[in-house]
Amino acid sequence: MKYLYVLIIIFCYPLSMFSQLTTFTVSGTLKDVKQAKFAYLSTLSQRIPISSPEIFIKSQILNGKFLFNGTFDLKGKDYQHACVFVSERGNISKDELESKFRQLIWLVGRENDFRGIILEDVQLDSDSPDNLDSAIVVGGGFLTRQLDECSEAFKLKNRKMLEFVKKYPDSPISFDAVISITEPLPKIKRDRLNGVWGSPTELYNLLSERLRNSKKGQELKRMILQGDL
């Protein structure tokens, strides 16, 4: 029995090294339900690097409220993008969602009844399904709030991204924003970013020492230096 116990530990240990389970509770309130009868939560996206097929859950909207909860294996990532959307249909499948994302028929960030979030404990409040994309975070949503601010900084351009990274220097949202601005642009195009979001070098230097000294931080530094050649 003792040896069996040891073998179980040995075989399970490698799996635990790469497992990083996070729990989430995503809830929302719709003041004007209209025709929306069902809410869906999915980690699928039209953007391949942040997409995951793992989560696809349906929740019936009752008294203007919906609720999702569960666990997700981040597999070494800092966080996972997700989306909430509502519909009068209760038969939307994961395959249909994936197909419409792939064909760019539905786009998170364009559709009024889709709300992009980070998969975490977050509570949303919206005046109607038609404005779910602008639902307010009224509880939790530590990273989702940052994602909203980051998205706004991207839209405003006028170097607001520098202010965002300075405000959240140790955030994985900030780090990934710097990466998205940096790659894969040659120097002549990066120079044009100075008056838009800020140069990759400026943004990188605003990140926390912990992030800059991390393995991925050093890789980002090399990427920036190679582009400056």
RAMOTA-V264634 format. One record per pair of residues at least 4 apart in sequence whose C-alpha atoms are under 8 Angstrom apart, sorted by the first residue. I is the first residue (numbers start at 1). GAP is how many residues later the second one is. If there is no record, write none. Layout:
<<I & GAP> <I & GAP>>
This chain:
<<1 & 4> <2 & 4> <3 & 4> <4 & 4> <5 & 4> <6 & 4> <7 & 4> <8 & 4> <9 & 4> <10 & 4> <11 & 4> <12 & 4> <13 & 4> <14 & 4> <15 & 4> <16 & 4> <18 & 57> <18 & 58> <19 & 54> <19 & 55> <19 & 56> <19 & 57> <20 & 53> <20 & 54> <20 & 55> <20 & 56> <21 & 50> <21 & 51> <21 & 52> <21 & 53> <21 & 54> <22 & 49> <22 & 50> <22 & 51> <22 & 52> <22 & 98> <23 & 46> <23 & 47> <23 & 48> <23 & 49> <23 & 97> <23 & 98> <24 & 44> <24 & 45> <24 & 46> <24 & 47> <24 & 48> <24 & 95> <24 & 96> <24 & 97> <24 & 98> <25 & 42> <25 & 43> <25 & 44> <25 & 45> <25 & 95> <25 & 96> <25 & 97> <26 & 41> <26 & 42> <26 & 43> <26 & 93> <26 & 94> <26 & 95> <26 & 96> <26 & 97> <26 & 98> <27 & 38> <27 & 39> <27 & 40> <27 & 41> <27 & 95> <27 & 96> <27 & 97> <28 & 37> <28 & 38> <28 & 39> <28 & 95> <28 & 96> <28 & 97> <28 & 98> <29 & 35> <29 & 36> <29 & 37> <29 & 95> <29 & 96> <29 & 97> <30 & 34> <30 & 35> <30 & 95> <30 & 96> <30 & 97> <30 & 98> <30 & 99> <31 & 33> <31 & 94> <31 & 95> <31 & 96> <31 & 97> <32 & 32> <32 & 95> <32 & 96> <32 & 97> <33 & 4> <33 & 31> <33 & 95> <33 & 96> <34 & 94> <34 & 95> <35 & 52> <35 & 53> <36 & 25> <36 & 50> <36 & 51> <36 & 52> <36 & 53> <36 & 93> <37 & 23> <37 & 24> <37 & 25> <37 & 49> <37 & 50> <37 & 51> <37 & 52> <37 & 53> <38 & 20> <38 & 21> <38 & 22> <38 & 23> <38 & 48> <38 & 49> <38 & 50> <38 & 51> <38 & 52> <39 & 19> <39 & 20> <39 & 21> <39 & 22> <39 & 27> <39 & 45> <39 & 46> <39 & 47> <39 & 48> <40 & 16> <40 & 17> <40 & 18> <40 & 19> <40 & 44> <40 & 45> <40 & 46> <41 & 14> <41 & 15> <41 & 16> <41 & 17> <41 & 27> <41 & 41> <41 & 42> <41 & 43> <41 & 44> <42 & 11> <42 & 12> <42 & 13> <42 & 14> <42 & 15> <42 & 40> <42 & 41> <42 & 42> <43 & 8> <43 & 9> <43 & 10> <43 & 11> <43 & 12> <43 & 13> <43 & 37> <43 & 38> <43 & 39> <43 & 40> <43 & 76> <44 & 7> <44 & 8> <44 & 9> <44 & 10> <44 & 11> <44 & 12> <44 & 38> <44 & 39> <44 & 53> <44 & 54> <45 & 5> <45 & 6> <45 & 7> <45 & 37> <45 & 38> <45 & 53> <45 & 56> <45 & 63> <46 & 5> <46 & 52> <46 & 55> <46 & 56> <46 & 58> <46 & 61> <46 & 62> <47 & 4> <50 & 30> <50 & 31> <51 & 30> <54 & 18> <55 & 17> <56 & 38> <57 & 11> <58 & 32> <59 & 7> <59 & 8> <59 & 9> <60 & 6> <61 & 4> <61 & 5> <62 & 4> <74 & 4> <74 & 5> <74 & 6> <78 & 94> <79 & 39> <79 & 40> <79 & 93> <80 & 38> <80 & 39> <81 & 35> <81 & 36> <81 & 37> <81 & 38> <82 & 34> <82 & 35> <82 & 36> <82 & 37> <83 & 25> <83 & 31> <83 & 32> <83 & 33> <83 & 34> <83 & 35> <84 & 30> <84 & 31> <84 & 32> <84 & 33> <85 & 28> <85 & 29> <85 & 30> <85 & 47> <86 & 27> <86 & 28> <86 & 43> <87 & 26> <92 & 4> <92 & 5> <93 & 4> <94 & 4> <95 & 4> <96 & 4> <97 & 4> <98 & 4> <99 & 4> <100 & 4> <100 & 5> <100 & 6> <101 & 4> <101 & 5> <101 & 6> <106 & 4> <106 & 5> <107 & 4> <108 & 6> <108 & 7> <108 & 8> <109 & 5> <109 & 6> <109 & 7> <109 & 24> <110 & 4> <111 & 22> <112 & 17> <112 & 18> <112 & 19> <112 & 20> <112 & 21> <112 & 22> <113 & 16> <113 & 17> <113 & 18> <113 & 19> <113 & 20> <114 & 18> <114 & 19> <115 & 17> <115 & 18> <115 & 19> <115 & 20> <116 & 17> <117 & 27> <117 & 30> <118 & 23> <118 & 25> <118 & 26> <118 & 29> <120 & 21> <120 & 23> <121 & 19> <121 & 20> <122 & 15> <122 & 16> <122 & 17> <122 & 18> <122 & 19> <122 & 20> <122 & 22> <123 & 14> <123 & 15> <123 & 16> <123 & 17> <123 & 18> <124 & 11> <124 & 12> <124 & 13> <124 & 14> <124 & 15> <125 & 10> <125 & 11> <125 & 12> <125 & 13> <126 & 5> <126 & 6> <126 & 8> <126 & 9> <126 & 10> <127 & 4> <127 & 5> <127 & 8> <128 & 4> <131 & 4> <137 & 4> <137 & 7> <137 & 8> <141 & 4> <142 & 4> <143 & 4> <143 & 30> <144 & 4> <145 & 4> <146 & 4> <146 & 27> <147 & 4> <147 & 26> <148 & 4> <149 & 4> <149 & 15> <150 & 4> <150 & 11> <150 & 14> <150 & 23> <150 & 24> <150 & 27> <151 & 4> <152 & 4> <153 & 4> <153 & 6> <153 & 7> <153 & 8> <153 & 11> <153 & 44> <154 & 6> <154 & 7> <154 & 43> <156 & 4> <157 & 4> <157 & 38> <157 & 39> <157 & 40> <158 & 37> <158 & 38> <158 & 39> <159 & 4> <159 & 35> <159 & 36> <159 & 37> <159 & 38> <159 & 39> <160 & 4> <160 & 37> <161 & 4> <161 & 36> <161 & 37> <161 & 42> <162 & 4> <162 & 35> <162 & 36> <162 & 40> <162 & 41> <162 & 44> <163 & 4> <164 & 4> <164 & 10> <165 & 4> <165 & 9> <165 & 38> <165 & 41> <165 & 42> <166 & 40> <166 & 41> <168 & 6> <168 & 39> <169 & 5> <169 & 37> <169 & 38> <169 & 39> <170 & 4> <170 & 5> <170 & 37> <170 & 38> <170 & 40> <170 & 41> <171 & 4> <172 & 4> <173 & 4> <174 & 4> <174 & 33> <175 & 4> <175 & 32> <175 & 36> <176 & 4> <177 & 4> <178 & 4> <178 & 22> <178 & 25> <178 & 26> <179 & 4> <179 & 41> <181 & 19> <182 & 8> <182 & 18> <182 & 41> <182 & 42> <183 & 40> <185 & 4> <185 & 5> <185 & 42> <186 & 4> <186 & 41> <186 & 42> <187 & 4> <187 & 40> <187 & 41> <187 & 42> <188 & 4> <189 & 4> <190 & 4> <190 & 9> <190 & 10> <191 & 8> <192 & 4> <193 & 4> <193 & 5> <193 & 6> <194 & 4> <194 & 5> <198 & 4> <198 & 5> <199 & 4> <200 & 4> <200 & 24> <201 & 4> <201 & 23> <202 & 4> <203 & 4> <204 & 8> <204 & 17> <205 & 7> <207 & 4> <207 & 5> <208 & 4> <209 & 4> <210 & 4> <211 & 5> <211 & 6> <212 & 4> <212 & 5> <212 & 6> <212 & 9> <213 & 4> <213 & 5> <214 & 4> <215 & 4> <216 & 4> <217 & 4> <218 & 4> <219 & 4> <220 & 4> <221 & 4> <222 & 4> <223 & 4> <224 & 4> <225 & 4>>
